[in-house]
Amino acid sequence: MLNENIRKYRKECGLSQEEMAVKLHVVRQTISKWETNLSVPDADMLVEIAKVLQVSVEQLLDYSGKDSLALDTELARLNEELAKHIKEERRLQLYHQKRNLILYLLIATLTIALVVKNTFLSIGLILLCVLASLWVLYRNLALLASQTSSPSKQQFHALKLSLLFSLCLILFIVGFVCLEKLGMVGKESEFCFAVGIVIVVMLFLGYISPKLPYTRFVGLRLPWTVCDEDTWYFAHRIIALITVPSIMLMITGLLMFADKEKVLLIGLFS
C-alpha cells in the first residue's frame, strides 16, 4: 500500500514527518494523512516524494516489475481518489460554515430579545434574523440533510414543507403580536389564538413526522433519537399516532376545567 511505503521509506531515510514536510513544502499533518491513508498525494506530488525518499515512483506504488500502462492506471486511480477526498473535505467545510451561520443568527435573535427594549424594533430585528436563518437553511437543505442521511424525493419535499410551515407560523405570530401591542386584540381573542396555534402545530407535526428523513436538524432532537436512525423513525411514528388523541384530550380539558391556560400548557408539552 502507498501509505505503508511512504512510512517505510521515510524511516529508512531517517526523516521525521516534520523534516519530510519541509522538503515537500507541505505541513506535517499532510504527511500524517498520507501515512494513515486519510488522503493520497496526486501524481505530481508522488514524483516529489520519490525524489525526497530516494526511490522510484514504481517502488512507492509497488509496481517495480509491472509495465507502464498498469502504473498509469494506478496513478489515475490515485488522482480520482484524491479528487473525491478533496470534494468531501470542501463539502464538509461548507456544511460547518452554513451550520455555524444559522447558529450565529439564532444567538443574535436571543441577544436582540434580551437587549433591545423597543418592542416593535425588537420584533423587526428578530424577524429579520429568523427569516435569514430560514433562508440559509432552505438554500442549503440538501447539504445539511445529506450529512446524516440520503433523503428521498418525498422526504426532501417534507423538509421543504416543514420550513414553509415554520415561515408561515412565524409571520402569523409576529403579525398577531403586533396587533396585540397596538391594543387591537382582546384577552379572549388572544387565548383563542393561542389554542388555535397549538392545535395547528400539533396537527402539522402529526402529519409531517412519519414523512421526515433521518436528520439532526428537523424533528425530535433527543439524545436517544438523534444517535440512532431506527429509534428516530419509531419515535416519529409514535408522534403521528398520538397526535389526534392528544388534541381531543386537550379540547376536552379546556371544556371541563376552569384553569384553561394550564390545560393549554399541558397540551402544548404533551
Phi, psi and omega in degrees: 000146183300316182298320179292322179292320178299314179297316183296310183289330176296315179293325177295328177278355180072029181258140171274170178298323179295317181294319178294322179297320179297316181295328182265357180062042175231176178271161182298325181299330178295316178298317180298320179294322177298318185283340177258006176066026175278339174207168181230145177287151177281181186297318180296320180291329177300320178297317180294320178298317179299321179295315181295320182273359176060043175225171177272161177298324179298322179292320178300322184265004183059038179243029185296332183251015184246166185282167185292332179296317178295323178296317178299322178296318179293319178296320178296320178296318180295320178296320178295319178294320178297318179299321178295318178298315181296317179298318180292321178295318178295320178296318179293321178296317178295322178301313180293323179298313182291321179296317179294323178298316177297319179297317179296322179294322178291322176296319177298323178299313179295321180297316179299318181298327182273330189263313186285123184269331178292121187299309185289325176295318178298315180298318181296315180292319178297316179299320179297315180294318181294317179296322178296318180294321177294323178294316178298317180295318180294317182292334184242026184298317180296319180296313183289322181287329185287349181286339179243340181201175174243087186295143175285176180298319179292319179293321178295322176297323178295322177296316179297320179296323178296318178294319179296319178297317179300318179297312180297320180296316180297314180297320180294316180293317179299317178298319179293320179298319178297318177296322180293320179292332178277359178077022182265000182232130179276174182296318181293320178295324179296319180291319178298322177297316180298317178298316180298318179297315181299315181295317180297316180297316180296318179296317180294318179297320178295325180285317189273337187306309182288351182264348184284146174279164178290111180209157182267008184245340180230140178102197181290115180255063176256151183305322184275353176256322182295324187273353182223122186293317181296317178297322180300310181294322180296316180297322180287330174292323177297319178302316180297324183286325186266358185298303183297314176302323180295319179295318179297319178295320180295316179297319177299317179296322178295327180280334187264326188253150182283323181279079186290328181295321178292320177298318179296320179295318178296318178297323180295318183272356178281000000 
